[in-house]
Amino acid sequence: MSDYTATRLIEQAARIAELERGLEAATEIINSHCQHIAELEAENNRLERAWLALQKRASADRVVELEALCEAEQASNHRLSAKELELELENKALREVTLELANDVEAYADAERCDRFAYPHIMAKWESDMEPVRKARALLQEQGE
């Protein structure tokens, strides 16, 4: 193997590792955002249940107080909705980047291992290169991408 080929393989391996790290980082961020969205939805559901409980216990002489609570809940829901929207938009951007990274890694692996069908050891390297791609796509599929 020539020095050029060895250098090129080292550079390619470093690039694959860099792309995999980027893919893993994006995946972690997406998971974190999904968890946060779930927490916000749970909090929103809790507030709705609390509001319904307050409505059932309310008497006619507390109508004014309940209206004030309603306004506070609406303000709280608005804040939750704005945060959910912000997280959803950020999550969408991260999903797009993750998909793009997965496509890039796949294209790179396909180009570098184009003779994989002729050589089992090259196919094994290609399969290894594709593992982060499969993980990323499975995660995107799981999240409805």
Secondary structure, DSSP 8 states (H G I E B T S, - for coil): --HHHHHHHHHHHHHHHHHHHHHHHHHHHHHHHHHHHHHHHHHHHHHHHHHHHHHHH--GGGHHHHHHHHHHHHHHHHHHHHHHHHHHHHHHHHHHHHHHHHHHHHHHHHHHTTTTTT-HHHHHHHHHHHHHHHHHHHHHHHTT-
